[in-house]
Amino acid sequence: MSAAADTAWRPPLEPLSLPETSLWYNLEVSATRYPGRPAVILYDSVLTYAELERDARRLAGFLQAECGVRRGDRVALQLHNSPQFVVAYYAILRADAMVVPVSSMNRTAELGHIVEDSGSKVLVTSQDLFPQAEPLLGKGLERVIVGCYSDYLMTPTDLAVPDFIKAPRLEVGGQGATLWTDALNAALEPGPSQATPDDLCVMPYTSGTTGLPKGCIHRHRSVMHTTVALTMWHSPSHGRCVLSILPFFHVTGMQNSMNAPVFMGAAMVTLPRWDRDVAAKLIERHRVTGVTTVPTLIVDLLTSPRLAEYDLSSLRKIGGGGAAMPEAIARQLQSMCHLTYIEGYGLSETMAPTHINPSERPKPQCLGVPIFDTESLIIDPHTLQELPQGEVGEILCRGPQVFEGYWNKPQATAECFITVRGKKFFRTGDLGRIDAEGYFFFVDRLKRMINAAGFKVWPAEVEAQLYAHPAVQEVAIISKPDPRRGETVKAVVVLKAHARDKVTAEELTEWARQNMAAYKVPRVWEFADNLPKSASGKILWRVLQERERVGQ
């Protein structure tokens, strides 16, 4: 046996043994085992596991008795990260219903589509978001439960709390609207829990890259898989206290920063709105051990001039996904915090991870290896033939976490699955390759490739290289129509503060020519003060691409 083969990473061989229960039972177990342990921390206010279960039961009772929620019904949930989100999420499950998480950034029309498409007649939201929901009452929505974040701010804090979080409770008017406090104060007990691992559990909506967003059907079994897998993949000590900064409505935040901690009985330090200095203070104050985030937030944290003032020594794990961690930023994280960013990969359709880097042997800018009970391979997206190691093609995966299909979209469901080796695989729509040790590397979205005079340019690759430039803080690569080349490469760049109005497009072009193939070098540069981002911190390159098309 060669030395390389002897040291190669070997994935776990034993299948993951999952609890044959609903996801709700995870909270019930943790509340029984650790009733006084902190469950959700909002700045310096603590909600214990016993209190979390109590409030979830009461809200579940109200949903059943007063809102008519029945087993299998869909209930929409639109909240920022907060104690209310966790309470409402588990209350919906305790009512034997299905959670339909909605982005807190969605406006009325976007919310209306999800409410109508999912058939949700009940929504749980907050007073700052209620104006988006109010026009839908009587037009699909029958009941809205409206929370006030400051109800859970029980302990004074010196931390900077956003105005919408500390705002006093407002009265809500209109038929069908109920205050959160009134719902809980009714103290209604839910009926016996009936949900099984095969009941409807959570339906996140895709980003809608090919039309209107589609609901991804997940049952308790698929959600339980990644919940348990995440706790087994990493050392339990890494998850004793997590900083929950990615939104809970997104599967990465939902699984890494909410459902996995509840399964372990760990503390969730919630940050409803990103603030790098508050985040650093929370890590120091609550001795946070783990953070799941995206590279853009790491970039922002590391560029804080006050970073050296904070004690971040309690951190044992920083990881995430959504985009490759630029090598230059990874080196800075290692140098300043002695931490390696552990990258993973997953989608709404797979309830977060299908791949994660092994903590003991991660590779940079790498998706990792398939997690427990998961198979993955690469095919030619045109011929649908399996490709050998090293060649770029579409990533396929199969495993217990893969969704059942798109809600009421049989054709879209059929199109996203394919049979290979006699097995049913999900087509991710992402391009990648596998190295000699079985690690997967992301190349780009299938439809994001730029074809510049016949040369295939993968924007993510160019972005990763440009991040190594000392003046570049953030960058997004998009295509620009070109009468001669068909398409050409355009870079939208945010420069670091010290370089603004000093570094020119000519300088960046010259640097790029020295660091990448000529056909990859951006022909057009645009400088911006900031880049559009989703609530989960991902750069919205599609927004920039659409602006470019409209501007032609």
C-alpha positions in Angstrom: 0.0 0.0 0.0 1.4 3.4 -0.9 2.0 6.1 1.7 -0.7 8.3 0.1 -3.3 5.5 0.2 -2.4 4.8 3.8 -3.0 8.4 4.9 -6.0 9.1 2.7 -9.1 10.3 4.5 -11.6 7.5 5.0 -15.3 8.4 5.6 -17.2 6.7 8.4 -18.3 3.2 7.3 -21.0 2.6 9.9 -24.4 4.0 9.0 -25.8 6.8 11.2 -28.4 5.6 13.7 -31.2 8.1 13.8 -33.8 8.5 16.5 -37.2 7.1 15.3 -39.0 10.2 16.6 -40.1 13.6 15.5 -37.9 16.6 15.7 -40.0 18.0 18.5 -38.9 15.2 20.7 -35.3 16.5 20.6 -36.5 19.6 22.5 -38.5 17.5 24.9 -35.5 15.4 25.8 -33.1 18.4 26.2 -35.7 20.2 28.4 -36.0 17.1 30.6 -32.3 16.4 30.9 -31.2 20.1 31.2 -34.2 22.2 32.4 -32.0 25.0 33.8 -29.4 25.1 31.1 -29.5 28.2 28.8 -31.2 27.4 25.5 -31.4 30.8 23.8 -29.4 33.9 24.8 -30.6 37.2 23.4 -27.6 39.6 24.1 -27.6 39.0 27.9 -31.1 37.6 28.4 -31.4 33.9 28.9 -34.3 31.5 28.0 -33.7 28.1 29.6 -34.6 24.8 28.1 -37.5 24.4 30.5 -38.8 27.8 29.5 -38.3 27.2 25.8 -40.4 24.0 26.0 -43.1 25.6 28.1 -43.5 28.5 25.6 -43.5 26.2 22.6 -46.2 24.0 24.2 -48.4 27.0 24.9 -48.0 28.4 21.4 -48.7 24.9 20.0 -51.9 24.7 22.1 -53.0 28.1 20.7 -52.3 27.1 17.1 -54.4 24.0 17.6 -57.3 25.3 19.7 -57.6 28.9 18.4 -56.1 28.8 14.8 -57.4 25.4 13.8 -54.0 24.0 12.9 -54.1 20.2 12.2 -51.6 17.5 11.5 -49.9 18.1 8.2 -51.0 21.7 7.9 -48.4 24.3 6.8 -47.7 27.3 9.1 -45.5 30.1 7.8 -42.8 31.6 10.0 -41.2 35.0 9.3 -38.9 36.2 12.1 -35.4 37.4 12.7 -33.1 35.1 14.8 -34.6 35.4 18.3 -36.1 33.3 21.1 -39.4 33.7 19.3 -38.2 32.0 16.2 -37.0 28.9 18.2 -40.2 28.8 20.2 -42.4 29.2 17.2 -40.5 26.7 15.1 -40.9 24.0 17.7 -44.4 25.0 18.6 -45.4 24.4 14.9 -43.8 21.0 15.1 -45.5 20.2 18.4 -48.8 21.1 16.7 -48.0 18.3 14.2 -47.8 20.9 11.5 -45.1 21.8 8.9 -42.8 24.8 9.3 -42.7 27.1 6.2 -39.7 29.4 7.0 -39.8 32.8 5.2 -36.9 35.2 4.8 -37.2 38.2 7.0 -36.3 40.3 4.0 -39.3 39.2 1.9 -41.8 41.9 1.0 -45.6 41.4 0.8 -45.7 40.0 -2.8 -42.9 37.5 -2.0 -44.5 36.5 1.2 -47.8 36.2 -0.5 -46.4 33.8 -3.1 -45.1 31.5 -0.4 -48.3 31.7 1.6 -50.5 30.9 -1.4 -48.2 28.2 -2.8 -47.8 26.4 0.5 -51.4 26.8 1.5 -50.4 28.3 4.8 -53.4 29.9 6.6 -51.4 30.9 9.7 -48.3 33.0 10.0 -46.1 33.7 13.0 -44.2 37.0 12.6 -42.9 40.1 14.5 -44.3 43.6 14.9 -41.6 45.1 12.6 -42.5 42.6 9.8 -46.3 42.6 10.4 -46.9 45.4 7.8 -45.7 43.0 5.1 -48.2 40.4 6.2 -51.3 42.6 7.1 -52.4 43.0 3.5 -52.6 39.2 3.1 -55.1 38.8 5.9 -58.3 37.5 4.4 -56.5 36.8 1.1 -55.1 33.4 2.0 -53.9 34.2 5.5 -56.5 33.7 8.2 -54.5 34.3 11.4 -51.3 36.1 12.2 -49.5 35.8 15.5 -47.4 38.9 16.1 -44.4 38.9 18.5 -42.4 41.7 20.1 -38.6 40.9 20.4 -38.2 43.0 23.5 -40.6 40.7 25.4 -37.5 38.4 25.7 -35.1 41.2 26.7 -35.3 40.4 30.4 -31.8 41.4 31.5 -30.2 44.9 31.0 -27.3 44.9 28.6 -24.5 47.2 27.6 -24.4 45.7 24.1 -25.7 47.7 21.1 -29.2 46.3 20.6 -30.9 47.3 17.3 -34.0 49.6 17.6 -36.3 47.0 16.2 -35.3 44.5 18.8 -35.6 46.8 21.8 -38.8 48.5 20.6 -41.7 48.3 23.1 -44.7 46.1 22.3 -47.2 47.6 20.0 -50.9 46.8 19.8 -51.9 45.2 16.6 -55.3 45.8 15.1 -57.4 44.0 12.5 -59.4 40.8 12.5 -57.2 37.7 12.6 -54.1 39.3 14.3 -53.2 38.1 17.8 -50.4 39.3 20.0 -47.8 36.7 20.9 -48.2 37.4 24.6 -51.9 36.9 24.4 -51.4 33.6 22.6 -49.0 32.4 25.3 -51.0 33.8 28.2 -53.9 31.7 27.1 -51.9 28.8 28.4 -53.6 26.2 26.2 -52.1 22.7 26.2 -51.8 21.0 22.8 -53.2 17.5 22.2 -51.1 14.4 22.1 -48.1 14.6 19.8 -48.8 12.5 16.7 -46.0 13.3 14.2 -43.7 10.4 13.2 -40.4 10.5 11.3 -42.4 10.3 8.1 -44.7 13.3 8.8 -44.2 16.7 7.0 -41.6 18.7 8.9 -40.1 21.8 7.2 -40.5 23.3 3.7 -37.8 25.9 2.9 -38.2 27.7 -0.4 -35.5 27.9 -3.0 -34.0 31.2 -4.1 -36.0 31.1 -7.3 -33.1 31.1 -9.8 -35.4 29.6 -12.5 -38.7 31.4 -11.8 -40.7 31.7 -8.6 -39.3 30.1 -5.5 -40.3 26.4 -5.0 -41.0 24.7 -1.7 -38.7 21.8 -0.8 -40.5 19.0 1.0 -38.7 17.6 4.0 -40.1 15.2 6.5 -38.9 14.7 10.1 -36.6 11.9 8.9 -34.6 14.0 6.5 -34.3 17.0 8.9 -33.2 14.6 11.7 -30.5 13.2 9.6 -28.4 16.4 9.2 -29.3 17.5 12.7 -27.7 14.3 14.1 -24.9 14.2 11.5 -23.7 17.6 12.3 -23.4 16.7 16.0 -21.5 13.5 15.2 -19.2 15.0 12.6 -17.6 17.6 14.9 -16.4 17.2 18.4 -19.3 17.8 20.8 -17.2 20.4 22.7 -17.3 22.6 19.5 -21.1 22.9 19.9 -21.5 23.6 23.6 -22.3 27.2 23.0 -22.9 28.5 19.4 -23.1 32.0 18.0 -26.3 31.9 15.8 -25.7 34.6 13.2 -26.8 32.9 10.0 -30.6 33.2 9.7 -32.7 30.4 11.1 -35.0 30.6 8.1 -32.1 29.4 5.9 -31.2 25.7 6.2 -27.6 26.3 7.1 -28.5 28.4 10.1 -31.5 26.3 10.9 -29.5 23.1 11.1 -26.1 24.2 12.4 -27.2 27.0 14.7 -30.6 25.8 16.0 -31.7 22.2 15.5 -28.2 20.7 16.2 -27.8 22.7 19.4 -31.3 21.7 20.6 -30.5 18.1 19.9 -27.3 18.5 22.1 -28.9 20.7 24.7 -26.4 23.5 23.8 -26.8 27.2 24.1 -27.7 29.4 21.1 -26.4 33.0 21.4 -28.6 34.8 18.8 -27.6 37.9 16.9 -30.6 39.2 15.0 -28.6 41.6 12.9 -24.9 41.3 12.1 -22.6 43.6 14.1 -19.0 42.6 14.1 -18.1 44.2 17.4 -21.2 42.9 19.2 -20.4 39.5 17.7 -16.9 39.6 19.1 -18.2 40.7 22.5 -20.8 37.9 22.6 -18.1 35.3 21.8 -16.0 36.7 24.7 -18.8 37.1 27.2 -20.6 33.8 26.7 -17.5 31.8 25.9 -18.8 30.7 22.5 -17.2 27.5 21.2 -18.6 27.3 17.7 -19.7 29.6 14.8 -21.2 28.7 11.5 -21.1 31.6 9.1 -20.2 32.6 5.5 -16.8 34.0 4.3 -18.2 37.6 3.9 -18.8 37.9 7.6 -15.4 36.5 8.4 -13.9 39.1 6.1 -15.8 41.8 8.0 -14.8 40.5 11.4 -11.1 40.3 10.6 -11.1 43.8 9.2 -12.4 45.3 12.5 -9.7 47.6 13.9 -10.9 46.5 17.4 -10.5 42.8 16.9 -7.4 42.6 19.1 -9.4 44.0 22.1 -11.6 40.8 22.3 -10.8 37.4 23.8 -11.9 34.9 21.2 -9.9 32.0 22.8 -13.0 30.0 23.6 -13.7 29.3 19.9 -13.0 25.8 18.8 -14.6 25.7 15.4 -15.5 28.1 12.7 -17.1 26.7 9.6 -19.8 27.3 7.0 -20.5 27.3 3.3 -22.3 29.3 0.7 -19.1 30.3 -1.0 -15.5 29.2 -1.0 -13.3 30.7 1.7 -10.6 32.8 -0.1 -7.2 31.4 0.6 -5.9 34.8 1.7 -8.7 35.2 4.2 -8.2 31.7 5.5 -4.6 32.4 6.2 -5.5 35.6 8.0 -8.0 33.7 10.2 -5.4 31.1 11.0 -2.8 33.7 11.8 -5.0 35.9 14.0 -7.3 33.4 15.7 -5.4 30.1 15.2 -8.5 28.6 13.6 -9.1 26.7 10.3 -12.3 27.5 8.5 -14.1 24.2 8.0 -16.1 24.3 4.7 -19.1 22.3 3.9 -21.7 22.1 1.2 -25.5 21.6 1.0 -28.7 23.1 -0.4 -32.3 23.7 0.7 -33.1 20.5 -1.1 -30.7 18.6 1.1 -31.5 20.3 4.4 -27.9 21.6 4.7 -24.9 19.4 4.4 -24.2 16.6 2.0 -20.4 17.3 2.2 -18.2 18.6 5.0 -14.4 18.7 5.4 -13.2 16.4 8.2 -12.0 18.6 11.1 -8.8 16.7 11.5 -7.9 17.0 7.8 -9.6 19.8 6.0 -8.6 21.2 2.6 -8.8 24.8 1.6 -11.5 26.1 -0.8 -13.0 22.6 -0.7 -16.5 21.3 -0.1 -15.2 18.3 1.8 -16.3 14.7 1.6 -19.8 13.1 1.6 -21.1 12.9 5.1 -22.8 9.8 6.8 -24.9 7.6 4.5 -24.4 10.0 1.6 -23.1 9.2 -1.9 -21.9 11.8 -4.4 -20.5 11.7 -7.9 -19.8 13.9 -10.9 -21.5 13.7 -14.3 -21.3 15.5 -17.6 -24.4 17.7 -17.5 -25.1 17.3 -21.2 -24.4 13.6 -21.8 -25.3 12.6 -18.2 -22.3 10.2 -18.2 -20.3 9.8 -15.0 -17.0 11.6 -15.2 -13.6 10.4 -13.9 -11.6 12.0 -11.1 -10.4 15.5 -11.8 -12.9 16.4 -14.6 -15.4 19.2 -14.0 -19.1 18.3 -14.2 -22.4 18.5 -12.3 -22.4 17.3 -8.7 -25.0 14.6 -7.9 -25.9 13.3 -4.4 -28.2 10.9 -2.7 -28.8 10.2 1.0 -31.4 10.4 3.8 -31.3 14.2 3.8 -32.4 14.6 0.2 -35.8 16.2 -0.1 -38.9 14.4 -1.3 -39.5 16.9 -4.1 -40.9 20.4 -4.9 -44.3 21.2 -3.4 -47.0 20.8 -6.1 -44.3 20.8 -8.8 -44.2 17.2 -10.2 -42.4 18.2 -13.4 -39.7 20.2 -11.6 -39.3 17.3 -9.2 -38.9 14.8 -12.0 -36.3 17.0 -13.8 -34.0 17.3 -10.7 -33.5 13.6 -10.2 -31.6 11.1 -12.4 -30.8 7.4 -12.2 -27.1 6.5 -12.2 -25.7 3.0 -11.3 -29.3 2.0 -10.7 -29.7 4.6 -7.9 -31.7 7.8 -7.8 -29.5 10.9 -7.4 -30.4 14.6 -7.0 -29.0 17.0 -9.5 -27.6 19.9 -7.6 -27.1 22.3 -10.6 -23.6 23.0 -9.2 -20.3 22.2 -11.0 -17.4 20.5 -9.2 -14.7 18.0 -9.4 -13.2 15.2 -7.2 -9.6 14.9 -6.3 -7.6 11.7 -5.8 -8.6 11.4 -2.1 -12.3 11.8 -2.7 -12.6 15.4 -1.7 -15.1 17.5 -3.7 -14.3 21.0 -5.0 -16.8 23.5 -6.1 -16.2 25.1 -9.5 -19.4 27.1 -10.1 -23.1 27.2 -10.7 -24.0 25.3 -13.8 -25.7 28.4 -15.4 -23.1 30.9 -14.1 -20.3 30.0 -16.5 -18.9 32.8 -18.7 -18.1 31.9 -22.2 -15.5 34.4 -23.3 -14.6 33.8 -27.0 -14.9 30.0 -26.4 -12.9 30.0 -23.2 -14.9 28.8 -20.1 -14.5 31.2 -17.2 -15.7 30.1 -13.8 -16.5 33.3 -11.8 -15.9 31.7 -8.4 -12.4 30.8 -9.4 -11.6 34.4 -10.5 -13.2 35.8 -7.3 -11.0 33.5 -5.2 -7.9 34.7 -6.9 -8.8 38.4 -6.7 -9.3 38.1 -2.9 -5.6 37.6 -2.6 -5.0 41.2 -3.8 -4.2 43.3 -0.7 -6.6 46.1 -1.7 -9.7 43.9 -2.4 -12.2 43.6 0.4 -15.1 42.0 -1.6 -15.6 41.1 -5.2 -18.2 39.6 -7.5 -17.6 38.4 -11.1 -20.3 38.7 -13.6 -20.6 38.5 -17.4 -20.8 41.5 -19.7 -22.1 41.2 -23.3 -19.3 41.8 -25.8 -19.8 42.2 -29.5 -16.6 40.4 -30.4 -16.1 37.8 -27.6 -19.8 37.1 -27.0 -19.3 37.6 -23.3 -16.5 39.2 -21.3 -15.5 39.1 -17.6 -16.6 42.0 -15.4 -15.5 42.5 -11.8 -17.5 44.5 -9.3 -15.1 45.4 -6.5 -15.3 46.8 -3.0 -11.8 48.1 -2.0 -10.5 48.2 1.5 -10.7 51.6 3.2 -7.0 52.4 2.8 -7.1 51.7 -0.9 -10.2 53.6 -2.0 -9.6 56.4 -4.5 -6.0 55.1 -4.7 -6.0 51.7 -6.4 -7.1 51.9 -10.1 -8.6 49.5 -12.6 -5.3 49.5 -14.5 -3.4 48.4 -11.4 -5.9 45.6 -10.7 -5.7 44.5 -14.4 -1.9 44.3 -14.3 -2.0 42.3 -11.0 -4.6 40.0 -12.4 -2.5 39.4 -15.5 0.3 38.3 -13.3 -1.8 35.9 -11.3 -4.2 34.2 -13.7 -4.7 33.2 -17.3 -5.3 36.1 -19.7 -8.8 34.9 -20.6 -9.8 35.1 -17.0 -8.6 38.6 -16.4 -11.6 41.0 -16.0 -11.8 43.3 -19.0 -14.2 45.7 -17.2 -13.9 46.9 -13.6 -16.6 48.6 -11.5 -15.9 50.0 -8.0 -18.7 50.0 -5.5 -19.1 51.0 -1.8 -20.8 47.7 -1.0 -22.2 44.6 -2.7 -25.8 43.4 -2.4 -26.2 40.5 0.1 -28.8 38.1 1.2 -29.9 37.9 4.8 -27.6 34.9 5.2 -24.6 37.1 4.1 -24.1 35.6 0.6 -23.2 38.1 -2.2 -26.1 38.4 -4.6 -24.3 38.1 -7.8 -27.5 37.5 -9.7 -28.7 41.0 -8.7 -25.5 42.5 -10.2 -25.9 40.3 -13.3 -29.5 41.5 -13.8 -28.4 45.1 -13.4 -25.8 44.6 -16.1 -28.3 43.1 -18.5 -30.8 45.9 -17.9 -28.1 48.5 -18.4 -27.3 47.3 -21.9 
